[in-house]
């Protein structure tokens, strides 16, 4: 959808009008209001367009762990213009993680999004509701016993009429509409009607299904009902029915047979089978599409109509019907479980209700068990923490290595395991992930670094059941490889510790072919030295790891001719042409091995991811809209002189002269007489013999199928040493060569004037060239335009099939066609498509001395011929750059181009006043600066805050795109903006995002002599310009440390910050209470609590109060109450009674002199500010550290406490 082959207009129409998008899953859990624990995960979402009426992805960040996800995803801004595809930004974690997606607003009620895989596990898209109509919630059901009605204009054809039923709410003012979904895709949306809906406007019919290209059954159906007060008002939220399967169900899709055993397949329809026959004689046949198999040479082959099946009467549609199956006994040796597939299909056409025609039921798998002892006792396992037991050993070996390893590898099959550490409190290792791959089909069980188990198919590009995965009892998984090898995986552990135990049970097909940690299966096992070198030899290179999605694109697919592909069952020989209700399945080597019981659940593949897209674009009309015309009543009279006799004579003669009919006579099941009757009937109805050869082709096809399915006809020689099958092949040419050639060895040799595998293409008539890819437009901004696909036909796979190219130029609305003619061999793609090669047109700058304005568009008139002579009509291909040129081709194949601005080859040169790659940005208007990352908050505890992302637009990738930064400070709730202006070139990220560089703010201490309390927050006012002149509105960016500061920005862009009471804040660094700070000269300690905060100096681990204490000789002194002599503390009043005899003998005069001397020193030191102490710094905003008596509003540690501490230390 919306690839380059589609015009933008058509893409929007497909999405908005035809509703070709997927609905959001888990709508309730995705709600922004949903806060219960779920495990929504869009890491591996299927990429594509999604939408649901009345729901949008919100543009407001949801609360954490809402929307059923660990990381809710929301939009940075909503699309505001209808029917225009735009890029929008998806945010997670405050927009620290972003993705760009496309969005299309179809209407007020519907916006669709092209969702991509989110970048981490646990992330999921949110949904928010929009304004709705009345409160309406009801129980909706679909009646599977639905009514059938005649199709208008036909008296023998019926169709379903499904009703979206709900109880009558008895609201006369309400009207209702229904929306129908097939496999979750909208197929029909009704208009509003009253509750009774007399004209079945709300009902779903076969005709309405065909309008949406649903032409057969086998789908899940559900419907929504909405109510409105009237048709012009908003509707209510939808009430949804449960899903109902429409088609036929098989009671069991897997059956186990012992060799020679039997079983019964039970089939029942979930809906009635149409029947307009008054006698009720309608019968629908369900047959088994199965080829016959022939011994060791039997390989997988296309399915073909078989004779085994059941006949279901329309009147018995809701009853169970049975098909018996059995297994023959073979003499093969070995132990294996062989898988057979039975493909059940309804009649090619069922005229009473055409939607039943060519309906394929789900295939049934038959497992046939045969006992053997060839590989008994062989097992490889890796388990616990972990231990490895390989095919060589009897004892396990400890395997303690982190990384990804090959456990087993063979051909295009591998089992990779990842071992990680830290499972048991960091002391051991475990197997935390495993990927099992067959070709481009892979299944993963993984918990490595996820915190939960991820279990799903990660690739299934090969289709079919190449890798069969089964789940048992929730924690046991079994996988069956094409070689019959079984991989058993057990998820082990509890809520805290989890790991995998993996077992590989080999088959006889593994002998001599395997490698990896499990070793090689051989009768002569080698002596292995288990060491790091040996184990590392099986380490997976990071470029080959299946745990990295980037490596998936290099994988090769499973070979379609591999002998281990799925085999089929076959019918027993029949004695008549009736449907046989017995089916026989025979053991054939090369079948896929599966388990021998049904106590399991097959793991679905619905969420498979295909990381690669086909390069080729899809042709227009690949899914054409089906037109429904009224069927005309057939004239059953003979016409154009044909009679019953002449028609019989013609058809009988045609069949009698056919070699293929002669060689098919006598083969069981070939009804030649019936084919002749068909030939006659066709002549009667059409009045011509144009359909006669198709009757022979029908017999020829059936004959070839029967001959190839019958072992006798396929292998026994009967004539000229040839088998019946070989003899039929010699004369079975397509369409009897259309009576316009000879059949030789199975190939047509066409008469002159005809060509083709069946000689049906006349060289006198050119093929039809219907249209070119992308409707004849090739965009040089996206493509090299070196080839173009032509759709039409019939084209022929022959070297005479040619493309003719006439180059032209468009200038000033005049088309000038060159006289040069380019003729080359077409590349045959199919009978409806060829590719014509063009000259390479890579986008590159040409060397010119002076740039010129060159408003010239080039292209080709393209036509095709099957013989190089008669060419089709010419189709115009225009090659131009859509960034600045717009071209159109009307229904008459006329072309016109307009130029949005001046151009030089390959590049747009904008007019004055405009800028951008497409010149759409006006310089007269500033860009929109909508918001900053993290809503303008930068946390210094987590980030260096050296850049900030600005979201808005439209921004331009140009050196004139500038950021303007105005620094500011916030202090005491006052914002002071600096006069300095910083202007620098913005870093262009996208049209919706630029990055502005800031000054580096790494968390580091600055050198200070005295620490201070600095409760200041800084930031910038940020704006952006596309030309360095017209700047956007300013957005505030606050830079702070959330460990101790809390800031907010309200809707009016006002800023407020509060500071923690338990931290000393300096230079945007938070120092908790009791934290030490060393200036290099001395240490300080932070004292912060609810009463205040301050820095205090530390001497001998003692905090000093400057106003009340002094330090002399490293001892604290209280001037009023204590003296220190010879490092001894003395209390004048309390120490007199303790003076000993030595002190009494000291001269009183000497003591007085000393005291006076000390006092003088103290006074001098105070005046010179050289006292050995520290300042007590309060959180006063006008504090000056040089002030001798700083203001201190808070109490400091008391002197008595200091004295006591020093005295205790002295003692």
BABAFI-843656 format. One record per residue (C-alpha): x, y, z. Coordinates in steps of 0.2 Angstrom, whole numbers, plus 5000, padded with zeros to 4 digits. Layout:
XYZ/...
//
This chain:
500050005000/500650174995/502250114987/502950214973/501950124959/500350204966/499950384964/499750484980/497950514976/497550334973/498450284989/497350404999/495850344990/496250164995/496550205013/495150325016/493850275004/494050085002/494650065020/496149955015/496949965032/497049845047/496149885063/497149915079/497249755089/496849755108/495949925107/495349915126/497149875132/497850015121/496850145129/497750285138/496650255153/497050075154/498250045168/498149865172/499749755168/499749675151/501149635139/500749725123/502349735113/502449815096/504349775094/503849645080/502249725074/501749695056/502249855046/500749925037/499350045038/498150045054/496650135059/495050125069/493550235068/493450355083/495150315089/496850405087/498550395093/498550525107/499750675106/499850695125/501150585135/500150445144/500650395162/501950265164/501450085161/499750135154/499050075137/499449905142/501349925139/502949965149/503350105137/501750185130/502050265113/501150425108/501250565095/502250725097/500850815087/499350765077/499050785059/497950925056/497550935037/496350805030/496850685016/498650735016/499950595020/501250675033/502650625043/502350625062/503450585077/503050445089/503750475106/504250355120/504950405137/504650585136/505250585118/506950535122/506550385110/505750425094/505150355078/504450435062/502850365055/501650425041/499850475046/498350515035/496850605042/495450545032/494050635042/493650695059/493250515064/494650425055/496450445055/497550305049/499450275052/500850175044/501550095059/503350035060/504149915073/504550005089/506350005094/506249915111/505249765119/503849815130/503349975119/501649985111/500650115102/499250195113/497450235108/496450385113/494550415109/493950565100/492250655103/490850525101/488950525100/487650455111/488050325125/487750165116/488349995122/487449825117/487749645114/488049615095/487949435087/488049365070/486749225066/487649085058/485949005054/485849145042/484449165029/484849145011/483949244997/483949234978/485149344969/484249484960/484049434942/484249244945/483049114949/484348974953/485649074963/485649114981/486749214993/487049245011/486249385020/487149405037/486349515050/487349605063/486049575077/485749675093/484349695106/483149845102/483649985113/481950065111/482750235106/481650305092/482850445089/484250335086/484950275069/486150135067/487550075055/488549915053/490349885049/490849715043/492649645044/493349485036/494949435044/495049605053/494949695037/493449815033/492449745018/490749835020/490149995030/488350025029/487350185029/486250235044/484550155045/483250135058/483249985069/482149875058/483249895043/481849835031/482949845016/484449755024/485549905022/486649845037/486749665031/488249585022/487949485007/488949384994/488749524982/489549644995/490849524999/491349514980/491349704979/492849684991/493649544981/493049414994/492649274981/492649114992/492449055010/493649015024/493749175034/493349255051/491949375051/491349505064/490449665064/490249825073/488649925077/488650115080/487150225085/486850405081/485550535085/485450565067/486450535051/487450705052/487950685070/489350595078/489150405081/489350315097/490850205101/490650035092/489849875100/490749725092/490249545089/491349395092/492249325077/491349185068/492149065056/491249055039/491548905029/491948715034/492848655049/493748495051/493648415069/495448385070/496848445059/498148315064/497848125064/499047985070/499047815062/500147665066/500747575051/499147485044/497947585055/496547695051/495547855056/494147965051/494148145046/492548235052/491948395042/490448515045/489948675038/489648825049/488348905038/487048845026/487348795008/486348884995/485048784985/483748854974/483148684969/481348664974/481648474976/483148504988/484248404977/485848514979/487448424983/489148504986/490648394984/492248404994/493648314987/495448274992/496748364981/498148224981/499448164969/499847974968/501647934974/502847814967/504147734978/505847814981/505647934966/504048014973/504348194977/503148334981/502048384967/500648504964/498948454971/497648394958/495848344959/495748174967/494248054967/494248044986/493048154996/491248175002/489548234995/488648355007/486748385004/486248565006/484848515018/486148425029/487448565030/487548575049/487848385051/489548305053/490148215038/491548085037/493048035026/493947875031/495847865029/497047715031/498847665030/499647525020/501047415028/502747435020/504347335022/505447495025/506647485040/506947635051/506147735065/505147895059/503547985060/503048025042/501948175038/500648175024/499548315019/497748305013/497148455004/495248465004/494348574991/492548604986/491948594968/492748714956/491048794953/489448784963/488148864953/486848874966/487948984977/489549034968/490549084984/490648904988/491648864972/493448824973/493448834992/495048765000/494748695018/496248695030/497448545026/497448395036/499048315042/499248125044/500648055054/501147875051/502347805064/503547665060/504647585073/506547565071/508047555082/509447625071/509747775081/509147715098/510047805113/510647955104/510248115111/511048295112/510548405126/511048575134/510248605151/510348685168/511748805171/512248725158/512848555155/513148485137/512848305132/513348285114/513048135102/514748065106/514648065125/513947965139/514348095152/513848285152/515148415151/515148585160/514948725147/515248895155/515449025140/514449175136/513849205118/512849135104/513348955098/512748825085/511948685094/511648595078/511848635060/511448535044/511248605026/510048745027/509448705045/510148765061/509848785079/510648935088/510748955107/511249105117/512049085134/512049225146/512749255164/512049305180/510649185182/511149125200/511649285208/513049315196/513849145199/513249045183/512649045166/511148985157/510348965140/509149105138/508749105120/508548985105/508149005087/507748855076/507848895057/507348795041/507748905026/506849065028/505749005041/506249025059/505549015077/506249105092/506149075111/507049215119/507249295136/509049365135/509049535142/507149555140/506449515157/505049405149/504949265136/504749305118/504049155109/503549175091/503949145072/505149275067/505149225049/504049115038/504449165020/504548985014/502648945017/501948785021/502448685036/504248675033/504548705052/503148625062/503048695080/501948625094/501548685111/501248565126/500748615143/501248795140/503048775144/503548635132/503848655114/504248535100/504948575083/505048455069/506348475055/506248415038/507548285041/506348205054/507448285068/506448335084/506948485094/506148485112/506248645122/505748665140/505548835148/506148815166/506248915182/505249035193/504849215194/506649255198/507749135188/507349075170/508248965158/508048845144/508348655143/508548595125/508548425118/508848365100/508248195095/509048145079/508448045064/509247925052/509348065040/510548155051/511948025050/513548105044/512748275041/512648365057/513948485065/513848605080/514048575099/512948415097/514348345086/514148235071/513148075071/514347935066/514747755070/516547805074/516447955086/518048055087/519048095103/518548265108/519548385120/518248495128/519048665130/518748845125/519548815108/518348675104/516848775110/517348935102/517448845085/515548835086/515249015091/514149115079/514849265071/513849425075/513449445056/512649275056/511649285073/509849245071/509549355086/509949505076/508449555063/509749645052/510449475047/508849395041/508949465024/510549355020/509649195024/509249075009/507548995007/507248815008/507448724991/505748684983/506448524976/507148454993/506648274995/506148315013/504648415008/502948375013/502148225004/500348185001/499048045003/498247964988/496647884983/496447694981/496047634964/494147654960/493047534950/491847674945/491747864943/490947894960/491747994974/492647864985/492547905004/494147805008/495847885007/497447785008/499147855014/500747765011/502447785019/503647865006/505447915010/505748095011/504248145021/504248265035/504348195053/503048245066/502548175083/501448025086/500048105096/498848255096/499048315114/499748485108/499248645100/500048705083/500848865085/500148995073/501049095061/499949255060/501249365067/502649315056/503849455050/504449475033/505949595034/506149605015/505049685002/504949634984/505849764973/504649754959/503149864960/501349784958/500549824942/498949924942/497449814941/498249664950/496749664961/495349734949/493749784955/492449654951/491049714941/489349634943/488249624928/486549544927/486649374919/485649354903/484449214900/485249094888/484449054871/484448864871/483848854853/485048804839/485948944830/486948984815/486348824806/486948704819/485848564823/486048424836/486548304822/487848414815/488548464832/488648274837/489548234820/490748374822/491248334840/491348154838/492548174823/493548304833/493848174847/494048024835/495448114826/496348174842/497948064847/497848114865/496048044866/496547884858/497947854870/496847894885/495447774881/495347644894/496147734908/495047724923/494147884927/494247964910/492448004904/492648034885/490748024882/490448164894/491748274886/490848244869/489148294877/490048454884/490648494867/488948474859/488148584873/489448724870/489048734852/487148744855/487248884868/488548984858/488148944840/490048914837/491348784839/492548894848/492448794864/492648624856/494548614859/494348654877/493348494879/494848394873/496048494884/494948444899/495148264894/496948284891/497348364908/496348224917/497248094908/498948154912/498448174930/497847994931/499347924922/500548014933/499547964949/499447784944/501047684948/500647554934/500347684921/501847784926/503147644927/502647484917/503247484899/501847434886/502347494868/504047534860/504747524878/503747664884/502547684898/500747744896/501247914904/502647934892/501547904877/500148024883/501448154886/502048144868/500348194861/499748304875/500048474868/499248624875/497548654868/497848534854/499048674847/497448774844/497248674827/498648794821/500148684823/500748504825/501148414841/502848334842/503548264858/502348364869/502748534861/501848634847/502648674831/501548824825/501048854808/501649014800/500849164807/500549094824/501649084840/501449034858/501548874868/499848824861/499948924844/498549034849/499449194847/499249274830/500749364823/499549474813/498849554828/499949654841/499849614859/498849724871/499849854880/498649894894/499650004905/501350034912/501950024930/501550174941/500350224927/501750284917/502650394929/504450364935/505050474949/506950514948/506950564966/506550384971/507150274956/508550254943/507150234930/508150104921/506749994917/504849994916/503549854917/502249834904/500549754908/499349674896/499549524885/499649404878/501549414878/502549264872/504149194880/505249214864/506749304858/505649384845/504649474859/505249654857/505049824866/505049984855/505550144864/505250314856/506150454866/505250614868/505450784877/504050894884/504451084885/503251224886/501851094884/502451034868/502950854865/504450824853/504650644848/506450594843/506750514826/507850384835/507050214838/507650094851/507149914849/507749784861/507149604867/505849614881/506149524897/504749404899/503949404916/502249314912/500949304898/500349474906/501949564909/503549604901/504949724906/505749844895/507549904899/507950094898/509450194898/510250214916/509750384924/510550384941/510350544950/512050634949/512650804947/513350854930/514850964928/514251134921/515151304920/513551404923/511951324930/510451344918/508551344920/508051184911/506151144912/506250994901/505450824904/505950674895/505150504892/504750364880/503350304870/503350114874/502549974864/502849784863/502749664849/502749474849/503749464832/504649624831/503449684818/501749714824/501849824839/500549864852/499850034855/501050164862/501050204881/501850354888/503150344901/503650514909/505250524919/505450674930/505750734948/504250754958/505050864971/504851014959/503850944944/502050884942/501550784927/499950704922/499350584908/497450594904/496350454897/496750504880/498650474884/498950664882/500350734894/500650894903/501850954916/501951104927/503451164937/503351224955/504951324954/506451334943/507551184940/509151124934/509450944930/509050834945/508950984958/507651114963/508251304963/507051394974/506351564970/506751714981/505951694998/505751504997/506851365003/506951175005/507251024994/505551054986/505451244989/503951234999/504551335014/504251515014/505651625022/504351755027/503651645040/504651575055/504651385058/503551315072/504451275088/503151165096/504151085110/505851035117/506350865121/505850805139/504650955138/506051075142/506850995156/508750935157/509250835172/511150855176/511050695186/510850595170/511450705156/512850825151/511450945144/512550995130/511250985117/509350995115/508150935102/506751055096/505250985088/504051075076/504351115058/504551135045/506351145047/507651145032/509251055029/510251215026/511751305034/510551455036/509551355048/510051435065/509751415084/509551565095/509951545113/509651675127/510451615143/509451655159/509551625178/508151585190/508451645208/507151675222/505851645208/506451785198/507051755180/508451855174/508851845155/510651885150/511052015137/512151895128/511451805113/512151645106/511751605088/512351445080/511951325065/510651205069/510951015067/509550955055/508750795060/507150795050/505850915044/505150905061/506650905072/508351005074/509650995087/510351145096/512151135104/512351205121/513951235132/514551075140/513951055158/514750895164/514650875182/516250925189/516851025205/517451195202/518951255213/518351375227/519251435243/517651435253/516051335248/514451435246/512551395246/512051435228/510251405224/510251465206/509551375191/510151415174/509351385157/509051455139/507651525129/507751425113/507151475096/507451425078/507551505061/507651445043/508551595037/509451665052/508151815053/506451755056/506451655072/505151545080/504351575097/505451555112/505451385122/506151375139/507451245143/507851225162/509451145167/509551075185/509950925196/508350835200/509250755215/508950915225/507951035214/506151025207/505651135192/504051155182/503551245167/501651285166/500651305150/501051495149/502851455149/503151515167/504551425177/504551385196/505951295205/506051235223/507551165232/507751025244/508051065263/509250925265/510550975253/511851105251/511851155233/513351235224/513651245205/512151135202/512850995212/511850925227/512850885243/511850795256/511850825274/513550775281/514450775265/516250835265/516950965253/518850985251/519451155244/521251095243/521651205258/520451135271/518851035272/517051085275/515450995280/513651015274/512351035288/510651045280/508951005288/507251075289/507951225300/509251275287/510851235278/512651295279/514451245276/515551225291/517451205292/518251055300/519851065311/520450905319/518750835314/517950975324/516651095317/517051275322/515851425324/516851585320/515851695331/516051595347/517751505345/519551535340/520951405337/522651425343/523951285342/522551175335/521551185350/519751265352/519651415364/518151495372/518851675376/517651705390/517651535399/519251455395/521151485393/522451365385/524251355392/525451225385/523951135376/522951115392/521151175394/520851275410/519151335417/519551485428/518151455440/518051265441/519951235442/520451335457/520151195469/521251075459/522851175458/524251075464/525851125472/526851145456/525551275449/525451365465/527351395464/527251485448/527351665449/525751755448/526551895438/527151775424/525451705422/524651875420/525951925407/525651765397/523751795397/523951975391/525151915377/523851785372/522451915371/523552035360/523851895348/521951855347/521552035344/522852055330/522351895321/520451945322/520852105313/521952035300/520751895296/522051765298/521251665312/521351475309/519451445308/518051445296/516451545291/514751495296/513851515279/511951535279/510751535265/510651725264/510551775246/511651935250/512951835260/514751895257/516151775262/517351925265/516151995278/516951985296/515251955304/514151865291/512351865294/511751695301/509951655304/510251485310/511051405326/512851335324/513651215336/513851285353/515551325361/515251215376/515051075364/516651115355/517551135372/516950975378/517450885362/519250955363/519450915381/518950735378/520150725364/521550805375/521250685388/
//
